[in-house]
Amino acid sequence: MAKSLKTNVQTTVKKETEVVKTSQEPLAIGIDIGGTGTKFGIVDRVGNVLFSGSMSTKKHAQIDSFIEELYKKVSELIEKAGGTGRVKGIGVGAPNGNYYTGTVEYAPNLPWRGIIPLAKLVQDKFQLPVVLTNDANAAAEGEMIYGAAKGMKDFIMITLGTGVGSGIVANGKLIYGHDGFAGELGHTIVIPGGRLHPGTGKKGSLESYASATGVRSTTLEMLNDTDTPSSLRKVPVDELDSKKVYEAAIAGDELAKKVYEFTGKILGISLANAVMFSSPEAIILFGGLTKAGELILKPTRESMEANLIKVFQNKVKILVSHLKESDAAILGASALAWETH
C-alpha cells in the first residue's frame, strides 16, 4: 500500500514536471536578494511559483562568487521549467536597488560596498533581459498584483525583516523619485540623536528600532537598564535574537512584551508621518516581525492614531500581507519582468 502510494506521488510529480516542460506559456524569473539570504523562483503569468530555491547572501564577500552560485542554482530551475527559451526576463529585488540604473548603491545590509552594477552582471551571466528595483518595491508590486493590496491604487508596503524597507504606491504606480530611491522610510529619523545605525552611521532611524535587529537591540537595552524579571536573562547574548524575544512574549514574558510595545510605538510614529504625507488607503506590513500579531499590531495602531491629526484618524487600515513570505518579493520582482518584456 505504502509502496503504491509512493509510486503514485512520484508519477504525479513526473507528470507535472513534463507538463511544465512541454507547455509553451512564457515564464519569468523573480530574484529577491536579502541581507541574509537570497530567494528565487520561476513564475507563470497568473502568479504561480512553479519552482523556487534559496542561497546564502552573507557568505559571499565578493559579488562575483555570489553571481556564480546564483547562476548555478537558477539554471537548474530553468532546465526543469523547459529551458531559457520560455523565460521572458528576470526581475530582481535588492536593498538600495535603483530601477533606473540597474545598480545596487551603498546597501548597508549587503556584504558588497559601493555601487554594484547588479542588473548588468546578472544579464551578462544569464543572457536574459534583467530589471532591478528596491526589494521593498518588489514586495509592494507583488502585494498589489496578488495580495492584500489587490485593487488598491494608494498604499504603503512596509517590510519588517533584517532591516525596514518600504514601497509607496500612489495612483496605482510605485513612487521611484527622480533618482530611483524614493520610499526609504526605514532610514528616516524617528528619534533624533538616537540609536546608531552601524550600516549608515546615522542616529535614530526607524530601521534601528523596528527591524529584527532593532528588536534585539531594544531587548538588550531593557535587560541592562531594568530589573524586570525575564526568561531572556538566561539566554547568552550571542544567542539572543528576535525569534527568542517573540517566543518569550508569546509565553507571557513581561519584558519581551514591553519590547514589542516600545517597537510598536516607534513604528506607529513613523506610519503616522507617512500617512500625513501620502494619505494611503492602507499600510501593509510584511516580514518576520508581523508573526507577533497583536503584540506588535496593537501598539502600532494605537501609536499611529495618536499621532495623526483629526482629518486622517480612523481612515487608514493596517493590514498584514496575504502573501507567503517566501513568495512575495519573488512575485513582485517577476512582475517587473512581465511589464518590461
Steps between C-alpha positions, in 0.01 A plus 500: 500500500774746605708402197202559270436842654867596460495389136185704433656813655819456295292450183295816575814711556654362180184580301480855643864560407435368149198732462712799604775402257270441202281809555580803285368755750765767573660519844686762702769471765473692827806545723483649850840593645493548877769585751511143628367286215390513138180337372409437139218343305356438156152649465221473246274785389233438763745500790569132557852445628581182308852443630690678775820486700727698729865563587709700745578862423722583794754225436604668173748775577549552126219569253656273235472187715140595582412528131667164428298314764181681399552400137565137592190468718258693278622320187392172657148640540497636145585153372211351701268763354590417140804716424580868444280517191194527723644770728401855405723674753633530852378739767723570799411658834799616706571745783579845354425367152462781247225436244642757259866394495483130596756559773504419871642806672655508848270232644573489876367145546690334214861375510599700189590867536467790260306490173442153356377469137285204601251498210785501247687223682190281511408580139851421372503170688151377408473664158146606584341846545522619863305765693601597853325693775509552875406181686211671681370642172504148359298376799253789448463403135421143602251614763323727251458227240442191714450597865331723758537812282327347197273767355660781704657801330644668811682300765832463679680170541732470800736203525612419853792261467876527550442864411193717435406558138206672340326534168261789440224465240304809398239512223583136424870559438810442708672822598866496396588869521738676262796271580329165567533503880166636623332318787783439746283537811728263691775761495285795606591633845240417763706576814748786439840410646375150576644156439793478258440311175833325431434471127420866430666678791175690567335521842137430583371350173185287493703198388706518819183436701234321293710230331588155636840648581332791678285265710816324615665834588192616694494172691867530597444860616200401713688205650787734594295801612215336694448240770192352330503121548539320166579156366720680247755572774598133475572522125867563408541839328636348179194271476240770563299589190153625407368144476586433865341831600185400311489157667541662842225755431257229386576315824400812696845642583444858624828644371453345155150647480641842594749466214210462255307787660802729456565378145134554406503850647801601288359335187164670554663845510668432166181369346311811613757717323469285187119522506504878528721548196342240269146422630498130410197272515701247698839418642601139445756343730711212380786297646612311806389750765136473388493143635462659844144596401320730743810523720642737235183605313306636801768745624578597139134582425457693826819700447416581138150623583626703799748683276264575212314827466122462501444508124706178464382310807314168468532497122810292430502124545807319628501159336733202503614370162291219350796360313728224621822656621697273267304615193419870537823658377551224242156572353558874507842476337366269230216747433763754395620259233144459364439874482824579321521206265 
